[in-house]
């Protein structure tokens, strides 16, 4: 089945289409509905011709979905041929509405078109049959049978349903491996796949749709003739690793079942096996993902009559519901919140600090879902997750290569562990008062400089933020491979607080820590890895210069490398978890050597009274993403890409606001592909592929930096206007921008609201500018100029004072931040100097030098421009003096800068 993507590309680029592939069908149904309304209103024959084309394009995609089915589609075609515009509109409206609302998941009546076809137009179909209360999914069956048999296969699967089934599903049948790949790419409702041995390959490397993905997702396994079923299963797992796959074979399944390769299948059946057994296996496999060990036990605990004699009066809610003064709290939250509260770790519950029961089971399931070896739940945010990892893996005197602009928890983690940060700088975006990511060359320079100083053995970790607050995403695999080529036992900590959702996008997964670690682990086992390293050694020679190494894409020695990767995620930031729900993911071949100290770090930071509701929400968030994350993430991409397109192409809004594109957020030197805009319809697929695979940085499509400088608003002011006047909330601001995020919570109504608000604000600005007189225009222009042109330079990290450096004569950057931090506890060795005082200018000019006593973190930009023990420079003071933000952690304007009086040695 060929799929024409050209129609979708009229207003979207190939890359945006690929990012939001599961939403392609909804777009085409809405296009049919739009034309149906025009045809019913005008009866114009040319519109009918357009409908013929649109319906044909739609059928190419609906082939891979169970709803609405061939009967409904045939009926639409009949109405088209009969020129019955009214009936065509009625049916297309019903189907489109049910698809957009996903009502067919819940209401069995919408599957029967006969029951509501006579309802008036412009009225939603009413449920006239029983409502489905069971979760719904679809099963993809890949069969060798003639197409005439496919309806029989669907009926046969319906025949084995039972009233006691936990879930309900419909079947989608295809006959080739190529169509199976298209099905799992397009249909996010597919939860299981059944492969009947003997199906056709049907794969053409020039297939227009699969060509979009095959350079990113390795489909080569289905190009081989040996065991096509196994090859297809491997390809499916690279697209959607969460799917359950079953094999029906007429070969000697006993021999095959004993091989390692067979583990990719949930179960292997002989083709004559009883259909009920297959049905029950599908149900059991979905149940394994659906179950939430801790949440399920917590629900059971809440249903039991329990007398509490522990120190948690709020448990069971009796102190709330019988109160004369706070019963409204019980009314607001409802009884279950209190019934599920406890400080016990028995009676069906478990201990987060030392889990042995359902919390451990929930963490094991989360690890599998994210492609990790281990997972640890954290109930006090990723700030704590980061500090736990740093404390567990580093000891005093270790060196960690650290992004200076990372979250403050990493800096404090160095204070706690005693590790010495070697700060590396991200590329600056001065015009937007923000930083991007740290160039790989900068990281390599740090490692090579430390090697030259004889201190490479002290370097234990590279610690980076992926993606950054503003959406800069690293080429994680390349960073790790090149760093491992210099020091093969490095540990990596990737703070992916904002990027947890990316695992459920086949295009973004490779740029996550766990995705890249898996890819590297697999690649290092191949003979090509050693050959590539040996070839590079011959090319580089015995003693290559640092300059040559910096310009060479280094490959590691697979015999020496240890994969030691840690990833932290704020599950609450991109999934359905409660505030502060976080997770640590581990893929570390040497974890058994650090497991004891890792648990000590957990004991240090985790509360002995963790919030049970947060733990339960982490469990549930994993369930949701495993069962519907693929479609939810695609929808988030679609929302973001549509917002970008609508804002930047709007005739009024774009005068005052715009979403910054890739070329504005990433300097050209880090965009080898030259990709400048996700929504550029002129971008060909090779360039898009190159961007996703090879650009040093890409922008997380779900994160949109909305530039508001041309509207005369600084970011903080504009954020407050959106919140107070229009009930639109957002997180981050910069000097002249605000950050918008699309997530699994957003829908197209949110797009409409945002656009209407921006349009209203833009029209108001335009009206005031045209009617406000010369004085107003001058004031407005000055505000815009100040926000766009008069921006402070972003200061880099200077250096640690010599008394906090092991070797003051070296030009390396690391220092003893822990000692400086605690030196500031001695008040006698500290002083305050007013920011605008002449004393600062004099000391900057003539000395003695100024040394920061603490962290100074302005919001925005949200990174420490000073850390304990850092030498304060003219650039830092100049930046501080130009700042007009209200929130600066570690700085009291009335007292001034807190400095250490220690003298350099």
URPE-V682938 format. One record per backbone hydrogen bond with DSSP energy under -1.0 kcal/mol. NH is the residue of the N-H (numbers start at 0). CO is the residue of the C=O. E is the energy in kcal/mol with one decimal. If there is no record, write none. Layout:
# URPE-V682938
NH&CO&E + NH&CO&E
This chain:
# URPE-V682938
8&4&-1.2 + 9&6&-1.4 + 16&12&-2.1 + 17&13&-2.0 + 18&14&-2.2 + 19&15&-1.5 + 20&17&-1.2 + 22&19&-1.8 + 23&20&-2.3 + 26&22&-1.8 + 27&23&-1.7 + 28&24&-2.3 + 29&25&-2.2 + 30&26&-1.7 + 31&27&-2.0 + 32&28&-2.5 + 33&29&-2.3 + 34&30&-2.0 + 35&31&-2.5 + 36&32&-2.1 + 37&33&-1.6 + 38&34&-2.8 + 39&35&-2.5 + 40&36&-1.7 + 41&37&-2.6 + 42&38&-2.7 + 47&43&-1.3 + 48&44&-1.8 + 49&45&-1.8 + 50&46&-2.4 + 51&47&-2.1 + 52&48&-1.6 + 53&49&-2.8 + 54&50&-3.2 + 55&51&-1.8 + 56&52&-2.4 + 57&53&-2.2 + 58&54&-2.6 + 59&55&-1.4 + 60&57&-1.1 + 61&57&-2.9 + 62&58&-1.2 + 63&60&-2.2 + 64&61&-1.9 + 72&68&-1.8 + 73&69&-2.7 + 74&70&-2.0 + 75&71&-2.1 + 76&72&-2.1 + 77&73&-2.2 + 78&74&-2.4 + 79&75&-2.0 + 80&76&-2.4 + 81&77&-2.2 + 82&79&-1.1 + 83&78&-2.5 + 84&82&-1.4 + 87&83&-2.2 + 88&84&-2.5 + 89&85&-2.5 + 90&86&-2.4 + 91&87&-2.7 + 92&88&-2.5 + 93&89&-1.9 + 94&90&-2.6 + 95&91&-2.5 + 96&92&-2.4 + 97&93&-2.3 + 98&94&-2.2 + 99&95&-2.7 + 100&96&-2.4 + 102&97&-1.2 + 104&101&-1.7 + 105&102&-1.5 + 106&102&-2.7 + 109&106&-1.0 + 110&107&-1.2 + 111&108&-1.6 + 114&111&-1.2 + 115&112&-1.0 + 118&115&-1.4 + 131&105&-3.4 + 136&167&-1.7 + 137&188&-2.3 + 138&169&-2.5 + 139&191&-2.6 + 140&171&-3.2 + 141&193&-3.0 + 142&173&-2.6 + 148&145&-2.3 + 149&146&-1.5 + 152&148&-1.9 + 153&149&-2.0 + 154&150&-2.4 + 155&151&-2.4 + 156&152&-1.9 + 157&153&-1.9 + 158&154&-1.7 + 160&157&-1.3 + 164&161&-2.0 + 167&134&-2.3 + 169&136&-1.2 + 171&138&-3.1 + 173&140&-2.5 + 176&199&-2.0 + 177&200&-1.7 + 179&175&-1.6 + 180&176&-2.2 + 181&177&-2.0 + 182&178&-2.3 + 183&179&-2.1 + 184&180&-1.6 + 185&181&-2.5 + 186&182&-2.8 + 189&186&-1.1 + 190&137&-2.9 + 191&137&-1.2 + 192&243&-2.6 + 193&139&-3.1 + 194&245&-3.1 + 195&141&-3.0 + 196&247&-3.4 + 199&174&-1.6 + 206&203&-2.8 + 210&206&-2.5 + 211&208&-1.0 + 212&209&-1.2 + 213&209&-2.3 + 215&212&-1.4 + 216&212&-3.3 + 221&218&-1.9 + 222&219&-1.5 + 230&226&-2.1 + 231&227&-2.7 + 232&228&-2.3 + 233&229&-2.3 + 234&230&-1.9 + 235&231&-2.7 + 236&232&-2.2 + 237&233&-1.1 + 238&234&-1.0 + 239&235&-3.2 + 242&239&-1.8 + 243&190&-1.4 + 245&192&-2.8 + 246&266&-2.0 + 247&194&-3.3 + 248&268&-2.8 + 252&250&-1.7 + 255&251&-1.5 + 256&252&-2.5 + 258&255&-2.0 + 261&258&-1.0 + 262&259&-1.8 + 263&260&-1.4 + 264&261&-1.8 + 265&244&-3.2 + 268&246&-3.5 + 270&248&-1.9 + 272&269&-2.5 + 276&273&-1.2 + 277&273&-1.1 + 278&274&-2.5 + 279&275&-2.8 + 280&276&-2.0 + 281&277&-2.3 + 282&278&-2.3 + 283&279&-2.5 + 284&280&-2.4 + 285&281&-2.3 + 286&282&-2.4 + 287&283&-1.9 + 288&284&-1.1 + 289&285&-2.5 + 290&286&-2.7 + 295&291&-3.5 + 296&292&-1.5 + 297&293&-2.6 + 298&294&-2.4 + 299&295&-1.9 + 300&296&-2.5 + 301&297&-2.3 + 302&298&-1.1 + 303&300&-1.3 + 311&309&-2.3 + 314&311&-1.9 + 315&337&-2.7 + 316&313&-1.6 + 319&316&-1.2 + 320&316&-2.9 + 321&317&-1.4 + 322&319&-1.2 + 328&325&-1.4 + 330&326&-1.9 + 331&327&-2.2 + 332&328&-2.4 + 333&329&-2.4 + 338&334&-2.4 + 339&335&-1.9 + 340&337&-1.5 + 360&356&-2.2 + 361&357&-2.3 + 362&358&-2.5 + 363&359&-2.5 + 364&360&-2.2 + 365&361&-2.0 + 366&362&-2.4 + 367&363&-2.0 + 368&364&-2.3 + 369&365&-2.1 + 371&366&-3.1 + 372&585&-2.6 + 373&585&-1.6 + 375&583&-2.0 + 377&581&-2.4 + 380&579&-2.5 + 384&380&-1.5 + 385&381&-2.7 + 386&382&-1.6 + 387&383&-2.6 + 388&384&-2.0 + 389&385&-2.4 + 390&386&-2.5 + 391&387&-2.2 + 392&388&-1.9 + 393&389&-1.6 + 396&417&-1.9 + 397&394&-2.4 + 398&457&-3.0 + 399&419&-1.9 + 400&460&-2.8 + 401&421&-2.0 + 402&462&-1.6 + 403&423&-2.1 + 405&402&-1.9 + 409&406&-1.8 + 411&407&-2.6 + 412&408&-1.8 + 413&409&-1.5 + 414&410&-1.6 + 415&411&-2.5 + 416&412&-2.4 + 417&413&-2.1 + 419&397&-3.7 + 421&399&-2.9 + 423&401&-2.4 + 426&436&-2.4 + 428&433&-2.9 + 431&428&-1.8 + 432&429&-1.3 + 433&428&-1.6 + 435&426&-3.0 + 442&438&-1.7 + 443&439&-2.7 + 444&440&-2.4 + 445&441&-1.8 + 446&442&-2.1 + 447&443&-3.0 + 448&444&-2.6 + 449&445&-2.2 + 450&446&-2.1 + 451&447&-2.4 + 452&448&-1.5 + 453&450&-1.4 + 454&449&-3.1 + 457&454&-1.3 + 458&455&-1.2 + 459&398&-2.4 + 460&398&-1.1 + 461&490&-2.3 + 462&400&-3.2 + 463&492&-2.1 + 465&494&-2.1 + 467&471&-1.9 + 470&467&-1.9 + 472&697&-3.2 + 475&473&-1.3 + 478&474&-2.3 + 479&475&-2.4 + 480&476&-2.7 + 481&477&-2.7 + 482&478&-2.1 + 483&479&-2.6 + 484&480&-1.4 + 486&482&-2.8 + 489&486&-1.4 + 490&459&-2.1 + 491&563&-2.5 + 492&461&-2.4 + 493&565&-2.8 + 494&463&-2.8 + 495&493&-1.2 + 495&567&-2.1 + 498&495&-1.6 + 501&498&-1.6 + 502&499&-1.2 + 503&500&-2.2 + 504&501&-1.9 + 508&504&-2.6 + 510&507&-1.9 + 511&508&-2.0 + 515&511&-2.7 + 516&512&-2.6 + 517&513&-2.1 + 518&514&-1.9 + 519&515&-2.7 + 520&516&-2.6 + 521&517&-2.3 + 522&518&-2.5 + 523&519&-2.6 + 525&522&-1.4 + 528&525&-1.5 + 530&526&-1.8 + 531&527&-2.5 + 532&528&-1.9 + 533&529&-2.6 + 534&530&-2.5 + 535&531&-2.1 + 536&532&-2.3 + 537&533&-1.9 + 538&534&-1.9 + 539&535&-2.8 + 540&536&-2.1 + 548&544&-2.2 + 549&545&-2.4 + 550&546&-1.3 + 553&551&-1.2 + 559&556&-1.7 + 560&556&-1.5 + 561&487&-2.1 + 564&586&-2.7 + 565&491&-2.7 + 566&584&-2.5 + 567&493&-2.0 + 568&582&-2.3 + 570&568&-1.4 + 571&580&-1.9 + 572&569&-2.0 + 574&570&-2.1 + 576&574&-1.9 + 580&577&-2.0 + 581&377&-2.8 + 582&568&-1.9 + 583&375&-2.3 + 584&566&-3.5 + 585&373&-2.5 + 586&564&-2.8 + 588&562&-2.2 + 590&587&-1.7 + 592&589&-1.6 + 593&590&-1.5 + 594&590&-1.2 + 597&593&-2.3 + 598&594&-2.2 + 599&595&-1.7 + 600&596&-1.9 + 601&597&-1.9 + 602&598&-2.6 + 603&599&-2.0 + 604&600&-2.1 + 605&601&-3.1 + 614&610&-1.8 + 615&611&-2.5 + 616&612&-2.1 + 617&613&-2.0 + 618&614&-1.8 + 619&615&-2.4 + 620&616&-2.7 + 621&617&-1.7 + 622&618&-1.7 + 623&619&-2.6 + 624&620&-2.2 + 625&621&-2.3 + 626&622&-1.8 + 627&623&-3.0 + 628&624&-1.4 + 631&627&-2.1 + 632&628&-2.8 + 633&629&-1.6 + 634&630&-2.1 + 635&631&-2.0 + 636&632&-2.2 + 637&633&-2.3 + 638&634&-2.6 + 639&635&-2.1 + 640&636&-2.8 + 641&637&-2.2 + 642&638&-2.3 + 643&639&-2.5 + 644&640&-2.1 + 645&641&-2.9 + 646&642&-2.5 + 647&643&-2.2 + 648&644&-1.2 + 653&649&-1.6 + 654&651&-1.5 + 655&652&-1.7 + 656&652&-2.7 + 657&706&-1.1 + 659&704&-2.7 + 662&675&-1.5 + 664&660&-1.7 + 665&661&-2.2 + 669&666&-1.9 + 670&667&-2.0 + 673&670&-1.3 + 679&676&-1.4 + 682&679&-1.7 + 687&683&-1.8 + 688&684&-3.2 + 689&685&-2.2 + 690&686&-2.1 + 691&687&-2.2 + 692&688&-2.7 + 693&689&-2.9 + 694&690&-1.0 + 696&669&-1.4 + 697&472&-1.8 + 699&470&-3.1 + 702&699&-2.1 + 703&739&-3.2 + 705&737&-3.0 + 706&657&-3.1 + 707&735&-2.4 + 710&707&-1.1 + 711&708&-1.7 + 712&707&-1.6 + 717&713&-2.4 + 718&714&-2.4 + 719&715&-2.0 + 720&716&-2.0 + 721&717&-2.5 + 722&718&-1.9 + 723&719&-2.9 + 724&720&-2.3 + 727&721&-2.6 + 733&736&-2.8 + 737&705&-2.0 + 738&731&-2.5 + 739&703&-3.4 + 741&701&-2.4 + 745&742&-1.7 + 750&746&-1.1 + 751&747&-2.1 + 752&748&-2.3 + 753&749&-2.4 + 754&750&-2.6 + 755&751&-2.3 + 756&752&-2.3 + 757&753&-2.7 + 758&754&-2.4 + 759&755&-2.2 + 760&756&-2.6 + 761&757&-2.6 + 762&758&-2.6 + 763&759&-1.9 + 764&760&-2.4 + 765&761&-2.6 + 766&762&-2.5 + 767&763&-2.5 + 768&764&-2.6 + 769&765&-2.2 + 770&766&-2.1 + 771&767&-1.9 + 776&772&-2.2 + 777&773&-2.4 + 778&774&-2.2 + 779&775&-2.6 + 780&776&-2.7 + 781&777&-2.2 + 782&778&-2.0 + 783&779&-2.4 + 784&780&-2.6 + 785&781&-2.4 + 786&782&-1.8 + 787&783&-1.9 + 788&784&-3.2 + 789&784&-1.4 + 790&788&-1.7 + 800&868&-3.0 + 803&800&-2.4 + 804&801&-1.7 + 809&806&-2.0 + 815&803&-2.9 + 816&814&-1.6 + 819&815&-1.7 + 820&816&-2.4 + 821&817&-2.1 + 822&818&-2.0 + 823&819&-1.3 + 824&821&-1.3 + 825&822&-1.7 + 826&824&-1.0 + 828&825&-1.8 + 829&826&-1.8 + 830&898&-2.1 + 832&896&-2.1 + 836&833&-1.5 + 841&837&-2.5 + 842&838&-2.7 + 843&839&-2.5 + 844&840&-1.4 + 845&841&-3.4 + 846&842&-1.3 + 851&869&-2.9 + 852&897&-2.4 + 855&865&-2.2 + 856&888&-2.7 + 858&886&-3.0 + 861&857&-3.3 + 864&855&-2.0 + 865&855&-1.1 + 868&851&-2.9 + 869&866&-2.2 + 870&798&-2.9 + 871&849&-3.0 + 876&872&-2.3 + 877&873&-2.8 + 878&874&-2.1 + 879&875&-2.6 + 880&876&-2.4 + 881&877&-1.2 + 882&878&-1.1 + 888&856&-2.7 + 890&887&-1.3 + 895&891&-3.5 + 896&832&-2.8 + 898&830&-3.2 + 899&850&-2.7 + 900&828&-3.1
